[in-house]
Amino acid sequence: MKVLFQATLMELVRADAAHGYTLHDRPDCYVLSVQYGLSLAVLTAKCGGARRFGHIDAATSSLAALRARSHVTHA
């Protein structure tokens, strides 16, 4: 799976190119994947690896801050 940095995600949202978001429930965190075009990518942390959200509220707040207009699903 591809990786996606926060700055790139912001550009995709501004261009209205990101059209699907999924929160993956892991044993100790949530991980966000983003659908854009025909690609699917995981949001990446600054230091590499998947960006981990400790609580679902943190992940949805992050999406709200980006003004993401797409539907958030819990998988």
Backbone as CSV, one residue per row, in Angstrom:
resi,resn,N_x,N_y,N_z,CA_x,CA_y,CA_z,C_x,C_y,C_z
1,MET,0.843,-1.175,0.000,0.000,0.000,0.000,0.889,1.240,0.000
2,LYS,0.458,2.255,-0.667,1.190,3.517,-0.733,1.109,4.259,0.598
3,VAL,1.999,5.228,0.762,1.956,6.096,1.943,1.649,7.517,1.488
4,LEU,1.072,8.282,2.386,0.633,9.631,2.073,0.970,10.529,3.252
5,PHE,1.697,11.610,2.980,2.037,12.555,4.036,0.901,13.546,4.240
6,GLN,0.832,14.136,5.413,-0.227,15.080,5.773,-0.327,16.238,4.767
7,ALA,0.795,16.788,4.352,0.789,17.906,3.406,0.184,17.488,2.063
8,THR,0.495,16.285,1.630,-0.075,15.786,0.376,-1.569,15.567,0.518
9,LEU,-1.987,15.045,1.660,-3.414,14.863,1.902,-4.141,16.196,1.870
10,MET,-3.544,17.230,2.444,-4.167,18.558,2.431,-4.345,19.047,0.998
11,GLU,-3.360,18.813,0.139,-3.475,19.216,-1.260,-4.556,18.424,-1.980
12,LEU,-4.659,17.140,-1.684,-5.708,16.317,-2.299,-7.095,16.784,-1.872
13,VAL,-7.246,17.140,-0.601,-8.536,17.627,-0.099,-8.882,18.957,-0.757
14,ARG,-7.903,19.868,-0.860,-8.146,21.157,-1.513,-8.545,20.987,-2.967
15,ALA,-7.970,19.992,-3.628,-8.280,19.738,-5.034,-9.527,18.874,-5.191
16,ASP,-10.146,18.520,-4.080,-11.336,17.661,-4.058,-11.059,16.314,-4.723
17,ALA,-9.833,15.819,-4.565,-9.427,14.564,-5.186,-9.509,13.371,-4.227
18,ALA,-9.499,13.623,-2.933,-9.629,12.542,-1.945,-11.109,12.261,-1.771
19,HIS,-11.506,11.024,-2.042,-12.948,10.750,-2.010,-13.357,9.596,-1.113
20,GLY,-12.455,9.080,-0.327,-12.827,8.032,0.606,-11.822,7.909,1.726
21,TYR,-12.310,7.771,2.942,-11.457,7.643,4.117,-11.927,6.430,4.908
22,THR,-10.987,5.646,5.402,-11.330,4.498,6.235,-10.436,4.492,7.461
23,LEU,-11.038,4.339,8.620,-10.282,4.170,9.859,-10.192,2.679,10.147
24,HIS,-8.971,2.174,10.197,-8.742,0.761,10.471,-8.481,0.602,11.961
25,ASP,-9.285,-0.228,12.600,-9.172,-0.471,14.035,-8.094,-1.517,14.281
26,ARG,-7.010,-1.109,14.902,-5.924,-2.000,15.279,-6.004,-2.227,16.788
27,PRO,-5.314,-3.234,17.309,-5.428,-3.522,18.748,-5.136,-2.329,19.661
28,ASP,-4.199,-1.452,19.280,-3.830,-0.356,20.176,-4.014,1.028,19.568
29,CYS,-4.570,1.107,18.357,-4.688,2.412,17.707,-5.641,2.343,16.508
30,TYR,-5.816,3.485,15.867,-6.546,3.575,14.611,-5.590,4.087,13.549
31,VAL,-5.704,3.566,12.334,-4.872,3.982,11.216,-5.810,4.456,10.108
32,LEU,-5.462,5.560,9.471,-6.300,6.167,8.443,-5.773,5.836,7.057
33,SER,-6.649,5.320,6.187,-6.290,5.157,4.783,-7.176,6.083,3.956
34,VAL,-6.641,6.519,2.826,-7.302,7.514,1.981,-7.399,6.971,0.559
35,GLN,-8.579,7.076,-0.021,-8.803,6.696,-1.417,-8.762,7.963,-2.258
36,TYR,-7.927,7.958,-3.283,-7.877,9.087,-4.227,-7.575,8.520,-5.598
37,GLY,-8.354,8.924,-6.587,-8.212,8.318,-7.905,-8.412,6.822,-7.784
38,LEU,-7.518,6.055,-8.355,-7.565,4.598,-8.222,-6.622,4.096,-7.147
39,SER,-6.001,5.006,-6.413,-5.002,4.641,-5.402,-5.590,4.630,-4.000
40,LEU,-4.981,3.822,-3.167,-5.302,3.771,-1.743,-3.985,3.940,-0.998
41,ALA,-3.953,4.836,-0.028,-2.718,5.108,0.706,-3.004,5.271,2.189
42,VAL,-2.003,4.962,3.001,-2.092,5.119,4.448,-1.433,6.444,4.827
43,LEU,-2.095,7.201,5.699,-1.517,8.444,6.193,-0.268,8.116,6.999
44,THR,0.829,8.802,6.693,2.123,8.523,7.281,2.518,9.583,8.302
45,ALA,3.196,9.148,9.353,3.743,10.062,10.359,5.016,10.697,9.820
46,LYS,5.442,11.792,10.437,6.662,12.490,10.010,7.889,11.587,10.036
47,CYS,7.967,10.721,11.022,9.146,9.875,11.178,9.063,8.575,10.380
48,GLY,8.015,8.404,9.595,7.834,7.181,8.816,6.889,6.231,9.512
49,GLY,6.374,5.297,8.789,5.389,4.379,9.344,4.016,5.017,9.360
50,ALA,3.024,4.224,9.600,1.646,4.714,9.597,1.402,5.683,10.745
51,ARG,0.625,6.718,10.479,0.213,7.664,11.521,-0.794,6.946,12.399
52,ARG,-0.509,6.831,13.681,-1.375,6.105,14.618,-2.153,7.088,15.469
53,PHE,-3.443,6.880,15.524,-4.316,7.694,16.368,-4.721,6.854,17.567
54,GLY,-4.536,7.387,18.767,-4.858,6.659,19.984,-6.349,6.479,20.207
55,HIS,-7.129,7.441,19.751,-8.580,7.400,19.930,-9.254,7.765,18.626
56,ILE,-10.432,7.248,18.425,-11.178,7.533,17.198,-11.493,9.027,17.091
57,ASP,-11.688,9.690,18.236,-11.962,11.129,18.234,-10.786,11.926,17.675
58,ALA,-9.569,11.489,17.949,-8.385,12.172,17.424,-8.324,12.057,15.909
59,ALA,-8.670,10.896,15.389,-8.652,10.695,13.932,-9.732,11.523,13.246
60,THR,-10.934,11.531,13.792,-12.009,12.304,13.171,-11.765,13.802,13.310
61,SER,-11.156,14.222,14.408,-10.807,15.641,14.562,-9.756,16.062,13.538
62,SER,-8.821,15.176,13.268,-7.801,15.459,12.268,-8.437,15.630,10.890
63,LEU,-9.388,14.780,10.568,-10.093,14.906,9.286,-10.922,16.180,9.234
64,ALA,-11.562,16.518,10.327,-12.355,17.747,10.367,-11.466,18.968,10.174
65,ALA,-10.282,18.933,10.744,-9.343,20.047,10.597,-8.922,20.219,9.143
66,LEU,-8.889,19.134,8.400,-8.560,19.198,6.977,-9.765,19.602,6.132
67,ARG,-10.900,19.729,6.797,-12.163,20.027,6.118,-12.505,18.958,5.096
68,ALA,-12.247,17.719,5.492,-12.570,16.585,4.631,-14.082,16.457,4.548
69,ARG,-14.581,16.402,3.342,-16.026,16.359,3.141,-16.537,14.947,2.875
70,SER,-15.644,13.986,2.791,-16.061,12.634,2.489,-16.543,11.910,3.736
71,HIS,-17.192,10.807,3.519,-17.723,9.975,4.604,-16.592,9.201,5.266
72,VAL,-16.581,9.160,6.586,-15.601,8.399,7.346,-16.252,7.090,7.735
73,THR,-15.611,5.966,7.430,-16.130,4.662,7.817,-15.208,4.024,8.816
74,HIS,-15.763,3.191,9.660,-14.989,2.482,10.690,-14.883,1.038,10.249
75,ALA,-13.672,0.558,9.983,-13.487,-0.827,9.522,-12.723,-1.642,10.537
